[in-house]
Amino acid sequence: MGATSNICDYATEAPRITSSSSSISDVPYSRLTVQTSLSLPEMTPRIIELCKELFKNWSKQDDSCFHVETVSGGITNLLLKVSVKAESGDTESVTVRLYGPNTDYVINRERELHAIKYLSAAGFGAKLLAVFANGTVQSFINARTLVPADMRIPNLAAQIAKELHRFHQVEIPGSKEPQLWNDIFKFYEKASVLEFVDGEKQKKYRTISFTEIHDELVELKELTGRLNSPVVYAHNDLLCGNIMANDEQGKLHFIDFEYGSYNYRGFDIGNHFNEYAGYDCDYSLYPGKDEQYHFFKHYLQPDKPHMVSVKDLEALYVETNAYMLASHIFWALWALIQAKMSPIDFDYLEYFFLRYNEFKKQKGGCLSLAQSFLQGS
């Protein structure tokens, strides 16, 4: 964790966010917006202005004391590290997270901010320090971001499983209703009525059968509902880019809870396994049964993984691989909406076909596995 624990003590009495969410009413708020389309040199003065407004102990610092650098730039958010050198010579750092343009179409920001307070109290992610018009300021985590190959390392996989078990124990006040099918059907409604100005995109979009997708959703919802997957507070986007490791301390950090919600345990694990494919989406890297069992043992009984029964391993294997299918459809429909709304240079339309085709490829085997399990139980 960066040296930022005292920053909130000096925060300005900034305007409070106009929201019913009590979890964000006690942090500074600014109405400033920082355009993600700007280059880093163009963005830097605006970031400095923002930080000076939000944090009183930085308000009189000369601009030359600030250093702004890019931490990462994904296809949803832009993360910046802001470091400030104090008169004492010490350096304080925070992370400024800029929301991607139009991401509110697919992300419930109020739900995210509501959960951060409780997740932070439980030791997950960075501490929320401030909120502004199109992003947040959080404490800086001194750790490296994992790469896809890391998730296959047995010791790291065991650590991730244990941390996910702990994550799933967190209680977030409010409704405990699982959001998977609510979110998927909302995505479906938005994705099925799009129109693209680009003729080639529109032509490709028209090849999609939304009647077929709807039938797939109904069938999958009915089948997974019979598996009785426990409802937990789930991360829902546990790819390598959202896991950080401090190798010296042997500590993992889960970050970015923007898709977090109460959801089915099987979805969170199945979605994580899909991310073994990495940024190249090589789904041949999806973990085999032995790798999955290794993960399950440390997830189900973190302190005594060798004590997990074969019956419990088999049940979680079926559950996870059924919900893995839901993960593919979730992100496929998400991609269609992004293809229309996002200005980011990424082929979201192609990504839809990649995920939906993988769903169809895996569907037969996973559904047969689930049906056989249900018949035998």
C-alpha positions as CSV (number, residue, x, y, z in Angstrom):
1,M,0.0,0.0,0.0
2,G,1.3,3.4,-0.9
3,A,2.0,6.1,1.8
4,T,-1.5,7.6,1.5
5,S,-3.2,6.7,4.8
6,N,-3.2,10.3,6.1
7,I,-4.6,12.0,3.0
8,C,-8.2,11.8,4.1
9,D,-7.3,13.6,7.3
10,Y,-6.6,16.7,5.3
11,A,-9.4,16.4,2.7
12,T,-11.3,19.6,1.9
13,E,-15.0,20.0,2.7
14,A,-15.8,19.4,-0.9
15,P,-19.4,19.3,-2.2
16,R,-21.0,16.0,-1.3
17,I,-22.1,13.7,-4.0
18,T,-25.9,13.9,-4.6
19,S,-26.7,10.3,-4.0
20,S,-28.7,8.2,-1.5
21,S,-25.7,5.9,-1.1
22,S,-24.4,6.5,2.5
23,S,-21.2,4.7,1.7
24,I,-19.9,7.6,-0.5
25,S,-21.3,10.5,1.6
26,D,-18.2,10.7,3.8
27,V,-15.5,11.2,1.1
28,P,-14.6,14.4,-0.7
29,Y,-16.4,15.1,-4.0
30,S,-15.5,17.3,-7.0
31,R,-17.5,18.2,-10.0
32,L,-14.4,18.3,-12.2
33,T,-14.3,16.1,-15.2
34,V,-11.1,14.8,-16.8
35,Q,-11.4,13.8,-20.5
36,T,-9.9,10.4,-21.2
37,S,-9.3,11.4,-24.8
38,L,-6.6,13.8,-23.8
39,S,-2.9,12.9,-24.1
40,L,-1.1,12.5,-20.7
41,P,0.7,15.9,-21.0
42,E,-2.7,17.6,-21.8
43,M,-4.4,15.7,-18.9
44,T,-1.8,16.3,-16.3
45,P,-2.7,20.0,-15.4
46,R,-6.4,18.9,-15.0
47,I,-5.3,16.0,-12.7
48,I,-3.2,18.3,-10.6
49,E,-6.1,20.8,-10.3
50,L,-8.4,17.9,-9.3
51,C,-6.0,16.7,-6.6
52,K,-5.5,20.2,-5.2
53,E,-9.2,20.7,-4.9
54,L,-9.8,17.3,-3.2
55,F,-6.9,17.3,-0.7
56,K,-6.2,20.3,1.5
57,N,-2.6,19.3,2.3
58,W,-1.8,19.4,-1.5
59,S,-3.7,22.6,-2.3
60,K,-0.7,24.9,-1.9
61,Q,1.9,22.7,-3.5
62,D,3.6,24.0,-6.6
63,D,2.6,22.1,-9.8
64,S,6.2,21.0,-10.2
65,C,5.9,18.9,-7.0
66,F,3.4,16.6,-8.9
67,H,4.2,13.7,-11.1
68,V,1.5,12.0,-13.1
69,E,2.1,8.7,-14.9
70,T,-0.1,6.0,-16.6
71,V,-0.5,2.8,-14.6
72,S,-2.7,1.0,-17.0
73,G,-5.1,1.6,-19.8
74,G,-7.6,-1.2,-20.4
75,I,-10.7,-1.2,-22.5
76,T,-12.9,0.2,-19.7
77,N,-10.8,2.4,-17.4
78,L,-7.6,4.5,-17.3
79,L,-5.5,4.3,-14.2
80,L,-3.0,7.1,-13.3
81,K,-0.5,7.2,-10.5
82,V,-0.2,10.7,-9.0
83,S,2.8,11.3,-6.8
84,V,3.5,14.5,-4.8
85,K,6.8,15.4,-3.1
86,A,6.2,17.2,0.2
87,E,8.5,19.8,1.8
88,S,9.8,17.1,4.1
89,G,11.1,15.2,1.0
90,D,8.6,12.4,1.5
91,T,6.5,11.3,-1.5
92,E,2.8,10.5,-1.3
93,S,1.0,8.6,-4.1
94,V,-2.6,8.0,-5.0
95,T,-4.3,6.2,-7.9
96,V,-6.7,8.3,-10.0
97,R,-9.2,6.1,-11.9
98,L,-10.9,7.6,-14.9
99,Y,-14.1,5.8,-16.1
100,G,-14.2,4.9,-19.7
101,P,-16.5,7.0,-21.9
102,N,-20.2,5.7,-21.9
103,T,-19.4,2.9,-19.4
104,D,-22.5,3.8,-17.4
105,Y,-24.5,1.9,-20.0
106,V,-23.0,-1.3,-18.7
107,I,-21.9,-0.5,-15.2
108,N,-23.9,0.4,-12.1
109,R,-21.6,3.1,-10.6
110,E,-23.8,3.6,-7.5
111,R,-23.8,-0.2,-6.8
112,E,-20.0,-0.1,-7.2
113,L,-19.4,2.8,-4.8
114,H,-21.8,1.4,-2.3
115,A,-19.8,-1.8,-2.1
116,I,-16.3,-0.3,-2.0
117,K,-16.6,1.0,1.6
118,Y,-17.4,-2.5,2.9
119,L,-14.8,-4.3,0.7
120,S,-12.1,-1.8,1.8
121,A,-13.0,-2.4,5.5
122,A,-12.6,-6.2,4.9
123,G,-9.1,-5.6,3.4
124,F,-9.9,-5.7,-0.3
125,G,-8.7,-3.3,-2.9
126,A,-7.6,0.2,-2.5
127,K,-9.1,2.7,0.0
128,L,-11.6,5.1,-1.6
129,L,-10.3,8.6,-0.9
130,A,-12.4,10.8,-3.1
131,V,-15.0,10.8,-6.0
132,F,-15.2,13.2,-8.9
133,A,-17.5,13.6,-11.9
134,N,-16.0,10.7,-14.0
135,G,-13.9,8.7,-11.7
136,T,-12.4,8.1,-8.2
137,V,-9.2,8.6,-6.3
138,Q,-8.0,5.7,-4.3
139,S,-4.9,4.8,-2.2
140,F,-2.0,3.5,-4.2
141,I,-1.2,-0.3,-4.0
142,N,2.5,-1.1,-4.2
143,A,2.3,-4.3,-6.2
144,R,2.6,-5.6,-9.7
145,T,-0.4,-6.5,-11.9
146,L,-0.6,-10.2,-12.7
147,V,-0.2,-11.5,-16.3
148,P,-2.3,-14.4,-17.7
149,A,0.5,-16.9,-17.2
150,D,0.6,-16.1,-13.5
151,M,-2.9,-17.6,-12.9
152,R,-1.7,-21.0,-14.0
153,I,1.1,-21.2,-11.4
154,P,-0.1,-23.6,-8.7
155,N,1.0,-21.6,-5.7
156,L,-0.6,-18.4,-7.1
157,A,-3.8,-20.2,-8.1
158,A,-4.1,-21.5,-4.6
159,Q,-3.6,-18.0,-3.2
160,I,-6.3,-16.6,-5.6
161,A,-8.7,-19.4,-4.5
162,K,-8.1,-18.6,-0.8
163,E,-8.6,-14.9,-1.4
164,L,-11.7,-15.5,-3.4
165,H,-13.1,-17.6,-0.6
166,R,-12.5,-14.7,1.8
167,F,-14.0,-12.2,-0.7
168,H,-17.2,-14.3,-0.9
169,Q,-17.6,-14.0,2.9
170,V,-18.0,-10.2,2.7
171,E,-21.4,-8.9,3.7
172,I,-22.6,-5.8,1.7
173,P,-25.8,-4.2,3.2
174,G,-28.8,-4.1,0.9
175,S,-30.5,-6.5,-1.4
176,K,-28.9,-10.0,-1.6
177,E,-30.7,-10.8,-4.9
178,P,-28.3,-12.4,-7.4
179,Q,-27.8,-10.0,-10.3
180,L,-26.6,-12.3,-13.1
181,W,-29.8,-12.8,-15.0
182,N,-31.1,-9.3,-14.3
183,D,-27.9,-7.9,-15.8
184,I,-27.8,-10.3,-18.7
185,F,-31.4,-9.6,-19.8
186,K,-30.8,-5.9,-19.5
187,F,-27.8,-6.3,-21.7
188,Y,-29.9,-8.4,-24.1
189,E,-32.6,-5.7,-24.3
190,K,-30.0,-3.0,-25.1
191,A,-27.9,-5.2,-27.5
192,S,-30.9,-6.4,-29.6
193,V,-32.0,-2.9,-30.7
194,L,-28.7,-1.3,-31.9
195,E,-28.1,0.5,-35.1
196,F,-24.7,1.2,-36.5
197,V,-23.8,4.2,-38.8
198,D,-21.0,2.1,-40.2
199,G,-22.5,0.0,-43.0
200,E,-20.1,-2.9,-42.5
201,K,-20.8,-3.1,-38.8
202,Q,-24.5,-3.0,-39.4
203,K,-24.3,-5.8,-41.9
204,K,-22.3,-7.9,-39.5
205,Y,-24.7,-7.1,-36.6
206,R,-27.7,-8.2,-38.7
207,T,-26.2,-11.7,-38.9
208,I,-26.9,-12.2,-35.2
209,S,-30.0,-14.1,-34.2
210,F,-31.3,-12.6,-31.1
211,T,-34.2,-15.1,-31.0
212,E,-31.5,-17.8,-30.8
213,I,-29.7,-15.9,-28.0
214,H,-32.9,-15.5,-26.0
215,D,-33.7,-19.2,-26.2
216,E,-30.1,-20.0,-25.1
217,L,-30.5,-17.7,-22.1
218,V,-33.8,-19.2,-21.0
219,E,-32.4,-22.7,-21.3
220,L,-29.2,-21.8,-19.4
221,K,-31.0,-19.9,-16.7
222,E,-33.4,-22.9,-16.1
223,L,-30.6,-25.4,-15.9
224,T,-28.2,-23.4,-13.7
225,G,-31.1,-22.7,-11.4
226,R,-31.3,-26.4,-10.6
227,L,-27.7,-26.5,-9.4
228,N,-28.4,-24.4,-6.3
229,S,-25.2,-22.4,-6.5
230,P,-24.7,-20.3,-3.3
231,V,-25.3,-16.6,-3.7
232,V,-22.3,-14.6,-2.5
233,Y,-20.9,-11.1,-3.1
234,A,-19.0,-11.7,-6.3
235,H,-16.2,-9.8,-8.1
236,N,-17.6,-10.9,-11.5
237,D,-14.5,-9.7,-13.4
238,L,-11.6,-11.5,-11.9
239,L,-9.1,-11.4,-14.8
240,C,-5.4,-11.1,-14.3
241,G,-5.5,-7.3,-14.7
242,N,-7.7,-7.0,-11.6
243,I,-5.3,-9.0,-9.4
244,M,-2.1,-7.5,-8.0
245,A,0.7,-9.2,-6.2
246,N,3.3,-7.9,-3.8
247,D,5.8,-10.8,-4.2
248,E,8.0,-9.7,-1.3
249,Q,5.1,-9.8,1.1
250,G,3.4,-12.7,-0.6
251,K,0.2,-10.8,-0.6
252,L,-2.5,-10.6,-3.3
253,H,-4.9,-7.7,-3.9
254,F,-8.2,-7.9,-5.8
255,I,-9.0,-4.5,-7.4
256,D,-11.7,-2.8,-9.6
257,F,-15.1,-3.9,-8.3
258,E,-17.2,-2.1,-10.9
259,Y,-19.0,-5.3,-12.0
260,G,-19.3,-6.6,-8.4
261,S,-22.7,-7.7,-7.1
262,Y,-24.4,-10.4,-5.3
263,N,-24.2,-13.3,-7.7
264,Y,-23.8,-17.0,-8.0
265,R,-20.5,-18.5,-6.7
266,G,-20.2,-20.7,-9.8
267,F,-20.3,-17.6,-12.1
268,D,-17.5,-15.9,-10.3
269,I,-15.3,-19.0,-10.5
270,G,-16.2,-19.9,-14.0
271,N,-15.7,-16.4,-15.2
272,H,-12.2,-16.4,-13.6
273,F,-11.3,-19.6,-15.4
274,N,-12.4,-18.1,-18.7
275,E,-9.8,-15.4,-18.1
276,Y,-7.0,-18.0,-18.2
277,A,-7.4,-17.4,-22.0
278,G,-5.6,-14.1,-21.5
279,Y,-5.7,-11.0,-23.7
280,D,-5.4,-13.1,-26.8
281,C,-8.5,-15.0,-25.9
282,D,-6.8,-18.4,-26.4
283,Y,-9.5,-20.6,-24.8
284,S,-7.4,-23.7,-25.3
285,L,-5.8,-22.4,-22.0
286,Y,-9.0,-22.9,-20.1
287,P,-8.0,-25.0,-17.0
288,G,-8.4,-28.7,-17.1
289,K,-10.1,-30.8,-14.5
290,D,-6.9,-31.3,-12.4
291,E,-6.2,-27.5,-12.4
292,Q,-9.8,-26.8,-11.4
293,Y,-9.7,-29.3,-8.6
294,H,-6.5,-27.8,-7.2
295,F,-8.3,-24.4,-7.2
296,F,-11.5,-25.8,-5.7
297,K,-9.6,-27.5,-2.8
298,H,-8.1,-24.2,-1.7
299,Y,-11.3,-22.3,-2.2
300,L,-13.6,-24.7,-0.3
301,Q,-11.2,-25.4,2.6
302,P,-8.4,-22.8,2.6
303,D,-6.8,-24.2,5.8
304,K,-7.3,-27.9,5.0
305,P,-7.4,-28.3,1.2
306,H,-6.5,-32.0,1.4
307,M,-9.7,-32.6,3.4
308,V,-12.1,-31.6,0.6
309,S,-14.2,-34.6,-0.5
310,V,-14.4,-35.9,-4.0
311,K,-18.2,-35.4,-3.9
312,D,-17.7,-31.7,-3.2
313,L,-15.1,-31.3,-5.9
314,E,-17.4,-33.0,-8.5
315,A,-20.3,-30.8,-7.5
316,L,-18.3,-27.5,-7.8
317,Y,-16.8,-28.7,-11.1
318,V,-20.3,-29.1,-12.6
319,E,-21.5,-25.8,-11.1
320,T,-18.5,-23.8,-12.3
321,N,-18.5,-25.2,-15.9
322,A,-22.3,-24.6,-16.3
323,Y,-21.9,-21.0,-15.2
324,M,-18.8,-20.6,-17.3
325,L,-21.3,-20.6,-20.3
326,A,-23.2,-17.7,-18.7
327,S,-19.9,-15.8,-18.5
328,H,-19.4,-16.1,-22.3
329,I,-22.9,-14.8,-23.0
330,F,-22.6,-12.0,-20.4
331,W,-19.5,-10.6,-22.0
332,A,-20.7,-11.3,-25.6
333,L,-23.8,-9.1,-25.0
334,W,-21.6,-6.5,-23.1
335,A,-19.4,-6.3,-26.2
336,L,-22.3,-5.5,-28.5
337,I,-23.3,-2.5,-26.4
338,Q,-19.7,-1.4,-26.2
339,A,-19.4,-1.7,-30.0
340,K,-22.1,1.0,-30.3
341,M,-21.2,3.2,-27.3
342,S,-17.5,3.1,-26.7
343,P,-15.1,5.4,-28.6
344,I,-12.2,3.2,-27.7
345,D,-10.3,1.7,-30.6
346,F,-11.2,-2.0,-30.0
347,D,-13.1,-4.4,-32.2
348,Y,-16.0,-5.1,-29.7
349,L,-18.2,-6.6,-32.5
350,E,-15.6,-9.2,-33.3
351,Y,-15.2,-9.8,-29.5
352,F,-19.0,-10.6,-29.4
353,F,-18.6,-13.3,-32.0
354,L,-15.5,-14.7,-30.3
355,R,-17.3,-15.1,-27.0
356,Y,-20.6,-16.3,-28.4
357,N,-18.9,-18.9,-30.7
358,E,-16.9,-20.2,-27.7
359,F,-20.2,-20.5,-25.8
360,K,-21.7,-22.6,-28.6
361,K,-18.5,-24.7,-28.8
362,Q,-18.6,-25.5,-25.0
363,K,-22.3,-25.7,-24.6
364,G,-23.0,-29.3,-25.5
365,G,-20.3,-30.8,-23.2
366,C,-21.1,-28.6,-20.2
367,L,-24.8,-29.0,-20.4
368,S,-24.5,-32.8,-20.7
369,L,-22.3,-32.8,-17.7
370,A,-24.8,-30.8,-15.6
371,Q,-27.8,-32.9,-16.7
372,S,-26.0,-36.2,-15.9
373,F,-25.0,-34.8,-12.5
374,L,-28.6,-33.7,-11.8
375,Q,-30.0,-37.1,-12.8
376,G,-27.6,-38.9,-10.6
377,S,-28.0,-36.7,-7.5
